[in-house]
Amino acid sequence: MTGRQESHDEHGRHRTWAAVALVAGMAVLLLLAVTDLPREAAPLPTVAREAMTSALPAWGSTEPVSVVVYGSRGFDTFGETFLLLAAVASVLLLTRRRERRAGFQGEEVAATRERSEQDPHPTSGRNEREARAAEREEEREDSDGPDASWSVPPRLPGLTVVVQGAARVLAPALAVAGLYLFAFGSSPGGGFPAGGVALGVLLLLYAAFGRHLVRQVTSAAGVEVVELAGAAVIVLIAVVGLVAEGSLTANWLPLTRPGGFRSGGILQPFSGAELVEVGTGLVLVTFALLDLRHDWADDTPEGPGREQ
Amino acid sequence: MIVGNYLAAAALFLLGLFTVLSRRNLVKIVMGLSLMESSTYLLLISMAYRSGSTAPVLLSPPSGSTEQSLARGNVADPVLQNFCLTAIVIGVAVTAVFLSVVVRVAQHQRSTDSDQVRGMRG
Protein backbone atom coordinates (compact mmCIF):
# COMPACT_ATOMS: atom_id res chain seq x y z
CA MET A 1 0.00 0.00 0.00
CA THR A 2 1.50 3.39 -0.96
CA GLY A 3 1.80 6.32 1.44
CA ARG A 4 -0.84 8.23 -0.52
CA GLN A 5 -3.39 5.40 -0.19
CA GLU A 6 -2.70 5.14 3.55
CA SER A 7 -3.29 8.86 3.99
CA HIS A 8 -6.47 8.54 1.89
CA ASP A 9 -7.82 5.71 4.09
CA GLU A 10 -6.85 7.58 7.25
CA HIS A 11 -8.70 10.61 5.93
CA GLY A 12 -11.78 8.40 5.22
CA ARG A 13 -11.77 7.03 8.80
CA HIS A 14 -11.51 10.54 10.24
CA ARG A 15 -14.41 11.61 8.07
CA THR A 16 -16.61 8.74 9.31
CA TRP A 17 -15.84 9.41 12.98
CA ALA A 18 -16.45 13.15 12.57
CA ALA A 19 -19.78 12.34 10.86
CA VAL A 20 -20.77 9.94 13.68
CA ALA A 21 -20.02 12.62 16.30
CA LEU A 22 -21.99 15.31 14.47
CA VAL A 23 -24.94 12.99 13.77
CA ALA A 24 -25.02 11.93 17.44
CA GLY A 25 -25.13 15.60 18.49
CA MET A 26 -27.91 16.30 16.01
CA ALA A 27 -29.81 13.20 17.25
CA VAL A 28 -29.83 14.59 20.80
CA LEU A 29 -31.16 17.94 19.52
CA LEU A 30 -33.87 16.23 17.45
CA LEU A 31 -34.96 14.04 20.36
CA LEU A 32 -35.33 17.14 22.54
CA ALA A 33 -37.34 18.83 19.75
CA VAL A 34 -39.62 15.79 19.23
CA THR A 35 -40.69 15.83 22.88
CA ASP A 36 -42.04 19.35 22.37
CA LEU A 37 -44.00 18.68 19.16
CA PRO A 38 -47.85 18.65 19.30
CA ARG A 39 -49.38 15.19 19.70
CA GLU A 40 -52.39 13.75 17.88
CA ALA A 41 -54.81 14.87 20.60
CA ALA A 42 -53.63 18.52 20.65
CA PRO A 43 -56.11 21.17 19.45
CA LEU A 44 -55.52 22.65 16.00
CA PRO A 45 -53.45 25.85 15.96
CA THR A 46 -55.37 29.11 15.56
CA VAL A 47 -54.10 29.64 12.02
CA ALA A 48 -55.42 26.20 10.95
CA ARG A 49 -58.80 26.79 12.63
CA GLU A 50 -59.02 30.17 10.92
CA ALA A 51 -58.29 28.54 7.54
CA MET A 52 -61.06 25.97 8.15
CA THR A 53 -63.72 28.44 9.26
CA SER A 54 -63.00 31.18 6.70
CA ALA A 55 -62.83 28.94 3.59
CA LEU A 56 -66.57 28.97 2.89
CA PRO A 57 -67.63 32.50 4.00
CA ALA A 58 -64.58 34.41 2.71
CA TRP A 59 -63.62 32.37 -0.38
CA GLY A 60 -66.74 30.35 -1.20
CA SER A 61 -64.58 27.21 -1.43
CA THR A 62 -65.02 23.76 0.07
CA GLU A 63 -61.23 23.18 -0.13
CA PRO A 64 -59.40 24.75 2.86
CA VAL A 65 -56.03 23.44 1.60
CA SER A 66 -56.52 25.21 -1.76
CA VAL A 67 -57.62 28.36 0.10
CA VAL A 68 -54.38 28.24 2.11
CA VAL A 69 -52.20 27.49 -0.95
CA TYR A 70 -53.68 30.01 -3.39
CA GLY A 71 -55.55 32.36 -1.05
CA SER A 72 -54.58 33.20 2.52
CA ARG A 73 -50.94 32.12 2.00
CA GLY A 74 -50.92 33.01 -1.69
CA PHE A 75 -47.88 35.24 -1.29
CA ASP A 76 -45.90 32.22 -0.06
CA THR A 77 -46.94 30.29 -3.18
CA PHE A 78 -46.12 33.36 -5.29
CA GLY A 79 -42.55 33.38 -3.95
CA GLU A 80 -42.22 29.62 -4.30
CA THR A 81 -43.26 29.83 -7.95
CA PHE A 82 -40.34 32.09 -8.72
CA LEU A 83 -37.99 29.92 -6.69
CA LEU A 84 -39.03 27.06 -8.98
CA LEU A 85 -38.49 29.31 -12.00
CA ALA A 86 -34.97 30.16 -10.75
CA ALA A 87 -34.20 26.46 -10.26
CA VAL A 88 -35.42 25.68 -13.80
CA ALA A 89 -33.26 28.50 -15.21
CA SER A 90 -30.25 27.13 -13.28
CA VAL A 91 -30.76 23.59 -14.59
CA LEU A 92 -31.17 24.81 -18.17
CA LEU A 93 -28.03 26.92 -17.83
CA LEU A 94 -26.02 24.03 -16.40
CA THR A 95 -27.23 21.42 -18.88
CA ARG A 96 -27.33 23.47 -22.07
CA ARG A 97 -25.37 22.37 -25.06
CA ARG A 98 -23.28 24.71 -27.13
CA GLU A 99 -25.55 27.47 -28.33
CA ARG A 100 -26.50 27.58 -31.96
CA ARG A 101 -25.50 30.70 -33.76
CA ALA A 102 -27.86 32.74 -35.85
CA GLY A 103 -25.19 33.43 -38.45
CA PHE A 104 -21.50 33.66 -39.31
CA GLN A 105 -19.65 35.80 -36.79
CA GLY A 106 -16.32 36.06 -38.60
CA GLU A 107 -13.92 35.64 -35.66
CA GLU A 108 -11.80 33.12 -37.54
CA VAL A 109 -11.24 35.50 -40.46
CA ALA A 110 -10.78 38.55 -38.24
CA ALA A 111 -8.21 36.78 -36.07
CA THR A 112 -6.19 35.25 -38.92
CA ARG A 113 -3.78 38.17 -39.34
CA GLU A 114 -3.13 38.58 -35.63
CA ARG A 115 -2.69 34.83 -35.14
CA SER A 116 -0.19 34.58 -38.00
CA GLU A 117 1.84 37.38 -36.40
CA GLN A 118 1.84 35.70 -32.98
CA ASP A 119 2.32 32.15 -34.18
CA PRO A 120 3.67 32.04 -37.75
CA HIS A 121 4.08 28.24 -37.79
CA PRO A 122 1.10 26.77 -35.93
CA THR A 123 1.18 23.08 -35.04
CA SER A 124 -1.97 21.46 -33.72
CA GLY A 125 -1.60 18.60 -31.24
CA ARG A 126 -3.64 15.40 -31.14
CA ASN A 127 -5.91 16.78 -28.42
CA GLU A 128 -6.79 19.85 -30.45
CA ARG A 129 -7.44 17.83 -33.61
CA GLU A 130 -9.75 15.43 -31.72
CA ALA A 131 -11.62 18.29 -30.01
CA ARG A 132 -12.12 20.06 -33.34
CA ALA A 133 -13.34 16.83 -34.99
CA ALA A 134 -15.80 16.22 -32.13
CA GLU A 135 -16.97 19.83 -32.38
CA ARG A 136 -17.62 19.46 -36.12
CA GLU A 137 -19.48 16.19 -35.45
CA GLU A 138 -21.71 17.88 -32.84
CA GLU A 139 -22.40 20.79 -35.17
CA ARG A 140 -23.40 18.31 -37.88
CA GLU A 141 -25.74 16.54 -35.44
CA ASP A 142 -27.28 19.86 -34.40
CA SER A 143 -28.00 20.85 -37.97
CA ASP A 144 -29.45 17.47 -39.01
CA GLY A 145 -32.93 16.12 -38.34
CA PRO A 146 -34.33 15.25 -34.93
CA ASP A 147 -33.06 11.68 -34.95
CA ALA A 148 -29.48 12.56 -35.81
CA SER A 149 -28.52 13.24 -32.19
CA TRP A 150 -29.32 9.64 -31.29
CA SER A 151 -26.41 8.30 -33.27
CA VAL A 152 -24.04 8.74 -30.30
CA PRO A 153 -24.55 7.02 -27.93
CA PRO A 154 -26.91 4.44 -29.47
CA ARG A 155 -30.30 4.31 -27.75
CA LEU A 156 -33.26 2.02 -27.98
CA PRO A 157 -36.24 3.47 -29.85
CA GLY A 158 -38.66 2.23 -27.20
CA LEU A 159 -39.84 -0.74 -25.19
CA THR A 160 -41.77 -3.84 -26.26
CA VAL A 161 -45.17 -3.72 -27.94
CA VAL A 162 -46.82 -4.93 -24.70
CA VAL A 163 -45.47 -1.95 -22.73
CA GLN A 164 -46.32 0.40 -25.58
CA GLY A 165 -49.90 -0.91 -25.70
CA ALA A 166 -50.28 -0.44 -21.96
CA ALA A 167 -48.86 3.08 -22.20
CA ARG A 168 -51.33 3.93 -24.98
CA VAL A 169 -54.21 3.00 -22.67
CA LEU A 170 -52.80 4.51 -19.48
CA ALA A 171 -51.47 7.83 -20.77
CA PRO A 172 -54.87 9.38 -21.74
CA ALA A 173 -56.45 8.07 -18.51
CA LEU A 174 -53.63 9.58 -16.43
CA ALA A 175 -53.89 12.89 -18.33
CA VAL A 176 -57.65 13.07 -17.62
CA ALA A 177 -57.02 12.17 -13.95
CA GLY A 178 -54.51 15.03 -13.76
CA LEU A 179 -57.01 17.49 -15.22
CA TYR A 180 -59.68 16.26 -12.78
CA LEU A 181 -57.22 16.76 -9.93
CA PHE A 182 -56.79 20.36 -11.05
CA ALA A 183 -60.50 21.05 -11.62
CA PHE A 184 -62.19 19.19 -8.75
CA GLY A 185 -59.42 17.49 -6.76
CA SER A 186 -59.65 17.48 -2.97
CA SER A 187 -57.00 17.91 -0.31
CA PRO A 188 -54.63 18.37 -1.96
CA GLY A 189 -55.97 19.08 -5.40
CA GLY A 190 -55.08 21.91 -7.72
CA GLY A 191 -52.20 22.83 -9.97
CA PHE A 192 -49.27 21.44 -7.96
CA PRO A 193 -50.17 17.73 -8.01
CA ALA A 194 -51.74 18.07 -11.48
CA GLY A 195 -48.41 19.45 -12.79
CA GLY A 196 -46.69 16.38 -11.32
CA VAL A 197 -49.18 14.12 -13.13
CA ALA A 198 -48.47 15.96 -16.43
CA LEU A 199 -44.78 15.11 -16.03
CA GLY A 200 -45.72 11.50 -15.22
CA VAL A 201 -47.69 11.17 -18.48
CA LEU A 202 -44.76 12.45 -20.54
CA LEU A 203 -42.27 10.19 -18.73
CA LEU A 204 -44.54 7.20 -19.38
CA LEU A 205 -44.59 8.01 -23.10
CA TYR A 206 -40.83 8.65 -23.05
CA ALA A 207 -40.15 5.27 -21.44
CA ALA A 208 -42.49 3.35 -23.75
CA PHE A 209 -41.87 4.98 -27.13
CA GLY A 210 -38.47 6.67 -26.85
CA ARG A 211 -37.37 10.26 -26.99
CA HIS A 212 -38.53 11.11 -30.50
CA LEU A 213 -42.24 10.92 -29.59
CA VAL A 214 -42.03 13.53 -26.84
CA ARG A 215 -39.25 15.61 -28.44
CA GLN A 216 -41.65 18.14 -29.95
CA VAL A 217 -43.67 18.56 -26.74
CA THR A 218 -40.62 18.89 -24.49
CA SER A 219 -38.36 21.06 -26.64
CA ALA A 220 -36.97 23.69 -24.26
CA ALA A 221 -37.60 26.63 -26.59
CA GLY A 222 -41.38 26.03 -26.73
CA VAL A 223 -41.91 24.92 -23.14
CA GLU A 224 -39.95 27.90 -21.74
CA VAL A 225 -42.41 30.29 -23.41
CA VAL A 226 -45.40 28.43 -21.90
CA GLU A 227 -43.75 28.41 -18.46
CA LEU A 228 -43.08 32.14 -18.56
CA ALA A 229 -46.69 32.72 -19.70
CA GLY A 230 -47.86 30.80 -16.59
CA ALA A 231 -45.59 32.93 -14.39
CA ALA A 232 -46.92 36.10 -16.06
CA VAL A 233 -50.53 35.08 -15.30
CA ILE A 234 -49.59 34.52 -11.62
CA VAL A 235 -48.01 37.98 -11.46
CA LEU A 236 -51.11 39.47 -13.12
CA ILE A 237 -53.50 37.80 -10.64
CA ALA A 238 -51.40 39.02 -7.70
CA VAL A 239 -50.96 42.59 -8.97
CA VAL A 240 -54.67 43.03 -9.81
CA GLY A 241 -55.45 41.92 -6.24
CA LEU A 242 -53.03 44.54 -4.92
CA VAL A 243 -54.54 47.31 -7.05
CA ALA A 244 -58.22 46.39 -6.74
CA GLU A 245 -58.37 45.01 -3.17
CA GLY A 246 -55.27 46.49 -1.54
CA SER A 247 -53.49 43.19 -0.90
CA LEU A 248 -51.34 40.90 -3.04
CA THR A 249 -53.25 37.70 -4.03
CA ALA A 250 -56.51 39.04 -2.53
CA ASN A 251 -59.63 37.77 -4.30
CA TRP A 252 -60.97 40.17 -6.94
CA LEU A 253 -63.30 37.82 -8.82
CA PRO A 254 -66.99 37.30 -7.89
CA LEU A 255 -67.63 34.23 -5.74
CA THR A 256 -69.83 31.52 -7.26
CA ARG A 257 -71.65 28.54 -5.76
CA PRO A 258 -69.24 26.42 -3.62
CA GLY A 259 -68.26 23.06 -5.06
CA GLY A 260 -68.30 24.15 -8.71
CA PHE A 261 -65.43 24.50 -11.18
CA ARG A 262 -65.32 28.30 -10.84
CA SER A 263 -65.86 28.50 -7.09
CA GLY A 264 -63.27 30.24 -4.95
CA GLY A 265 -62.74 33.41 -7.00
CA ILE A 266 -59.08 33.66 -7.99
CA LEU A 267 -58.25 30.23 -6.56
CA GLN A 268 -59.00 28.35 -9.78
CA PRO A 269 -57.17 30.74 -12.19
CA PHE A 270 -54.21 30.82 -9.76
CA SER A 271 -54.29 27.01 -9.57
CA GLY A 272 -54.46 26.75 -13.39
CA ALA A 273 -51.46 29.06 -13.77
CA GLU A 274 -49.59 26.93 -11.20
CA LEU A 275 -50.48 23.80 -13.20
CA VAL A 276 -48.82 25.38 -16.24
CA GLU A 277 -45.86 26.72 -14.24
CA VAL A 278 -45.17 23.55 -12.23
CA GLY A 279 -45.94 21.13 -15.09
CA THR A 280 -43.66 22.90 -17.58
CA GLY A 281 -40.99 23.54 -14.93
CA LEU A 282 -40.80 19.86 -13.97
CA VAL A 283 -40.83 18.82 -17.65
CA LEU A 284 -37.99 21.24 -18.42
CA VAL A 285 -35.70 20.10 -15.58
CA THR A 286 -36.42 16.38 -16.07
CA PHE A 287 -35.87 16.34 -19.83
CA ALA A 288 -32.87 18.66 -19.54
CA LEU A 289 -31.26 15.99 -17.32
CA LEU A 290 -32.40 13.13 -19.56
CA ASP A 291 -31.04 14.92 -22.62
CA LEU A 292 -27.58 15.45 -21.15
CA ARG A 293 -25.38 13.80 -23.73
CA HIS A 294 -21.81 12.63 -23.74
CA ASP A 295 -19.23 15.35 -23.64
CA TRP A 296 -16.19 15.23 -25.84
CA ALA A 297 -13.57 16.12 -23.24
CA ASP A 298 -10.48 13.96 -23.56
CA ASP A 299 -10.60 10.78 -21.46
CA THR A 300 -6.92 9.89 -21.71
CA PRO A 301 -4.59 9.97 -18.65
CA GLU A 302 -3.43 13.48 -19.57
CA GLY A 303 -7.03 14.69 -20.02
CA PRO A 304 -9.11 16.88 -17.69
CA GLY A 305 -9.28 15.89 -14.06
CA ARG A 306 -6.02 13.94 -14.22
CA GLU A 307 -3.69 16.88 -14.15
CA GLN A 308 -3.95 17.79 -10.43
CA MET B 1 -48.69 6.97 18.54
CA ILE B 2 -47.67 9.85 16.35
CA VAL B 3 -44.35 10.07 18.23
CA GLY B 4 -43.28 7.00 16.22
CA ASN B 5 -43.71 9.05 13.04
CA TYR B 6 -41.70 11.92 14.52
CA LEU B 7 -38.89 9.55 15.49
CA ALA B 8 -38.97 7.95 12.02
CA ALA B 9 -38.68 11.43 10.46
CA ALA B 10 -35.74 12.23 12.79
CA ALA B 11 -34.07 8.90 11.90
CA LEU B 12 -34.51 9.60 8.17
CA PHE B 13 -33.00 13.08 8.62
CA LEU B 14 -30.02 11.67 10.56
CA LEU B 15 -29.47 8.97 7.93
CA GLY B 16 -29.38 11.67 5.23
CA LEU B 17 -27.06 13.84 7.33
CA PHE B 18 -24.69 10.92 7.92
CA THR B 19 -24.64 10.19 4.18
CA VAL B 20 -23.84 13.83 3.36
CA LEU B 21 -21.07 14.02 5.96
CA SER B 22 -19.42 10.63 5.50
CA ARG B 23 -19.70 9.82 1.76
CA ARG B 24 -17.36 11.18 -0.88
CA ASN B 25 -19.44 10.22 -3.91
CA LEU B 26 -21.36 13.31 -5.10
CA VAL B 27 -24.40 11.25 -6.21
CA LYS B 28 -24.63 9.72 -2.72
CA ILE B 29 -24.37 13.19 -1.20
CA VAL B 30 -27.34 14.31 -3.34
CA MET B 31 -29.22 11.17 -2.24
CA GLY B 32 -28.48 12.11 1.39
CA LEU B 33 -29.88 15.59 0.83
CA SER B 34 -33.00 14.04 -0.75
CA LEU B 35 -33.42 11.83 2.32
CA MET B 36 -33.21 14.91 4.56
CA GLU B 37 -35.88 16.59 2.40
CA SER B 38 -38.12 13.51 2.58
CA SER B 39 -37.89 13.52 6.37
CA THR B 40 -39.47 16.98 6.42
CA TYR B 41 -42.44 15.71 4.36
CA LEU B 42 -43.04 12.91 6.89
CA LEU B 43 -42.67 15.34 9.79
CA LEU B 44 -45.09 17.93 8.33
CA ILE B 45 -47.77 15.36 7.45
CA SER B 46 -47.43 13.70 10.86
CA MET B 47 -47.77 17.06 12.61
CA ALA B 48 -50.96 17.70 10.59
CA TYR B 49 -52.54 14.45 11.84
CA ARG B 50 -55.15 14.47 14.61
CA SER B 51 -56.57 11.22 16.01
CA GLY B 52 -60.01 10.38 14.62
CA SER B 53 -59.91 13.37 12.27
CA THR B 54 -61.21 13.71 8.72
CA ALA B 55 -59.48 15.30 5.72
CA PRO B 56 -59.85 19.11 5.63
CA VAL B 57 -62.53 19.08 2.93
CA LEU B 58 -65.91 20.77 3.41
CA LEU B 59 -67.69 18.77 0.73
CA SER B 60 -70.71 16.50 1.31
CA PRO B 61 -70.99 16.68 5.12
CA PRO B 62 -72.48 13.59 6.80
CA SER B 63 -76.22 13.71 7.52
CA GLY B 64 -77.06 15.82 10.55
CA SER B 65 -74.06 18.13 10.18
CA THR B 66 -73.34 21.21 8.08
CA GLU B 67 -70.18 22.47 6.35
CA GLN B 68 -69.61 24.96 9.18
CA SER B 69 -69.91 22.28 11.85
CA LEU B 70 -67.44 20.22 9.81
CA ALA B 71 -65.09 23.22 9.77
CA ARG B 72 -65.21 23.45 13.56
CA GLY B 73 -64.92 19.67 13.99
CA ASN B 74 -61.91 17.37 14.22
CA VAL B 75 -59.90 17.73 11.00
CA ALA B 76 -56.27 17.40 9.90
CA ASP B 77 -54.26 20.65 9.80
CA PRO B 78 -54.66 22.19 6.30
CA VAL B 79 -51.80 24.68 6.76
CA LEU B 80 -49.21 21.94 7.33
CA GLN B 81 -50.56 20.03 4.32
CA ASN B 82 -49.93 23.20 2.30
CA PHE B 83 -46.34 23.37 3.59
CA CYS B 84 -45.76 19.76 2.58
CA LEU B 85 -47.14 20.39 -0.92
CA THR B 86 -44.81 23.31 -1.53
CA ALA B 87 -41.85 21.48 0.05
CA ILE B 88 -42.24 18.59 -2.41
CA VAL B 89 -42.13 20.87 -5.48
CA ILE B 90 -39.13 22.81 -4.18
CA GLY B 91 -37.41 19.54 -3.22
CA VAL B 92 -37.74 18.20 -6.78
CA ALA B 93 -36.40 21.43 -8.27
CA VAL B 94 -33.44 21.65 -5.88
CA THR B 95 -32.53 17.98 -6.41
CA ALA B 96 -32.57 18.59 -10.18
CA VAL B 97 -30.14 21.52 -9.74
CA PHE B 98 -27.81 19.37 -7.58
CA LEU B 99 -27.90 16.51 -10.09
CA SER B 100 -27.09 18.81 -13.02
CA VAL B 101 -24.08 20.15 -11.11
CA VAL B 102 -22.97 16.57 -10.36
CA VAL B 103 -23.28 15.52 -14.01
CA ARG B 104 -21.27 18.54 -15.14
CA VAL B 105 -18.61 17.90 -12.49
CA ALA B 106 -18.42 14.25 -13.58
CA GLN B 107 -18.06 15.27 -17.22
CA HIS B 108 -15.35 17.85 -16.60
CA GLN B 109 -13.39 16.11 -13.83
CA ARG B 110 -14.01 12.49 -14.88
CA SER B 111 -14.86 11.66 -11.26
CA THR B 112 -17.76 11.87 -8.80
CA ASP B 113 -15.41 11.61 -5.83
CA SER B 114 -15.50 14.92 -3.96
CA ASP B 115 -11.86 14.38 -2.89
CA GLN B 116 -10.80 14.34 -6.55
CA VAL B 117 -12.69 17.51 -7.46
CA ARG B 118 -10.22 20.14 -6.38
CA GLY B 119 -10.37 22.56 -9.29
CA MET B 120 -11.67 25.39 -7.05
CA ARG B 121 -9.45 24.61 -4.06
CA GLY B 122 -7.67 27.58 -2.49
Interface residues (C-beta under 8 A of the other chain):
Chain A: H8 H11 G12 R15 T16 A18 A19 V20 L22 V23 M26 A27 L30 L31 V34 L37 P38 R39 E40 A41 A42 L44 P45 V47 A48 R49 A51 M52 T53 A55 L56 T62 E63 P64 V65 V67 V68 V69 R73 D76 T77 E80 L83 L84 A87 V88 S90 V91 L94 T95 S186 S187 P188 F192 P193 G195 P258 G259 V278 G281 L282 V285 T286 A288 L289 L292 D295 A297 D299 G303 P304 G305 R306 Q308
Chain B: I2 V3 Y6 L7 A10 F13 L14 L17 F18 L21 S22 R24 M47 Y49 R50 S51 A55 P56 V57 L58 L59 E67 Q68 A71 R72 V75 D77 P78 V79 L80 Q81 N82 L85 T86 I88 V89 I90 V92 A93 V94 A96 V97 L99 S100 V101 V103 R104 Q107 H108 Q109 R110 S111 D115 Q116 R118 G119
